[in-house]
């Protein structure tokens, strides 16, 4: 069975991801998702986040954090608490929501809902952030 992106490159520990982003001078991309029940989250995952073009881009430029709110998948109490706190901090009102932070934790971009413009536009948006 091939690894899903969540297992291959996606972290779930915010502090670890934040440290890694700072140390490697990359942006931190948070994917607020309901991975096992949210249809739009699954579409975003299939059409953008699991595409090799995105994964290649991410490997160079991003630290990826999955902030998951599953209904059936088990989660540790610590992870659930961390994800709840992140959702409050960034005022997440629905899934999926993408939040991009710089290495210092400043929010650069937030996109609420499914990103309809496709992979190339998504990467172009991230590039725009990088160029400031």
C-alpha positions in Angstrom: 0.0 0.0 0.0 1.6 3.3 -1.0 2.0 6.0 1.7 -0.6 8.7 1.8 0.9 12.2 1.8 -0.1 12.5 5.5 2.2 9.7 6.3 5.1 10.6 4.0 5.7 14.3 4.3 3.0 15.7 6.6 3.7 16.3 10.3 1.1 16.5 13.0 3.2 18.1 15.8 2.8 21.8 15.5 5.9 22.7 17.7 8.1 20.4 15.7 6.8 21.7 12.4 7.3 25.3 13.5 10.9 24.6 14.6 11.6 22.9 11.3 10.2 25.8 9.3 12.3 28.3 11.2 15.4 26.2 11.0 15.1 25.5 7.3 13.8 28.9 6.4 10.6 27.5 4.9 7.0 28.4 5.2 4.7 26.3 7.3 1.5 25.2 5.6 -1.3 24.1 7.8 -4.1 22.0 6.3 -7.1 22.1 8.6 -9.1 19.1 7.5 -11.7 16.5 8.4 -9.8 13.8 6.7 -12.3 10.9 7.1 -15.6 12.7 6.5 -15.2 16.1 4.7 -15.8 15.7 1.0 -14.1 19.0 0.0 -11.1 18.1 2.1 -10.7 14.9 0.2 -11.0 16.7 -3.1 -8.4 19.2 -2.1 -6.2 16.4 -1.0 -6.6 14.4 -4.2 -6.5 17.3 -6.6 -3.7 19.4 -5.1 -2.0 18.2 -1.9 -1.3 14.7 -3.0 -0.1 15.6 -6.5 3.6 14.9 -7.1 4.0 18.5 -8.5 2.9 19.9 -5.1 4.9 17.4 -3.2 8.0 18.3 -5.1 7.4 22.0 -4.6 6.7 21.4 -0.9 9.9 19.4 -0.4 11.9 22.5 -1.4 9.8 25.3 0.1 7.4 24.2 2.8 7.0 22.3 6.0 3.6 20.6 6.0 1.3 20.2 9.0 -1.9 18.3 8.9 -4.4 19.6 11.5 -7.0 16.9 11.4 -10.5 16.7 12.9 -11.5 13.2 12.1 -14.8 11.7 13.1 -13.8 8.0 13.1 -10.0 7.9 13.0 -8.6 7.7 16.5 -6.5 10.6 17.8 -4.5 11.1 21.0 -5.9 13.5 23.5 -2.8 15.7 23.1 -3.2 15.9 19.3 -6.9 16.6 19.6 -6.1 19.4 22.1 -3.3 20.9 19.9 -5.6 20.9 16.8 -8.5 22.5 18.7 -6.2 25.2 20.0 -4.8 25.9 16.4 -8.4 26.1 15.1 -9.2 28.7 17.7 -6.0 30.6 17.1 -6.7 30.9 13.4 -10.5 31.2 13.8 -11.1 28.2 11.5 -14.8 28.1 10.7 -14.9 25.2 8.3 -12.9 22.6 6.4 -10.7 22.6 4.5 -8.8 25.7 5.4 -5.2 26.3 4.4 -3.1 28.6 6.6 0.5 29.6 5.6 2.9 30.9 8.3 6.4 32.1 8.0 9.2 30.7 10.2 8.3 33.2 12.9 4.7 32.1 13.0 3.2 35.1 11.3 0.2 34.4 9.2 0.9 35.2 5.5 -2.2 33.7 3.9 -5.4 31.9 4.8 -7.7 30.2 2.3 -11.1 29.0 3.6 -12.7 26.2 1.8 -11.9 24.1 -1.3 -9.4 25.8 -3.6 -11.1 25.7 -7.0 -8.4 27.1 -9.3 -6.3 24.0 -9.4 -2.7 23.0 -8.6 -0.8 25.5 -10.8 -2.7 28.4 -9.3 -2.2 27.1 -5.8 1.6 26.8 -6.3 1.6 30.3 -7.9 -0.1 31.7 -4.8 2.6 30.1 -2.6 5.3 31.5 -4.8 3.8 35.0 -4.6 4.1 34.7 -0.8 7.7 33.6 -1.0 8.6 36.5 -3.2 6.9 38.8 -0.7 
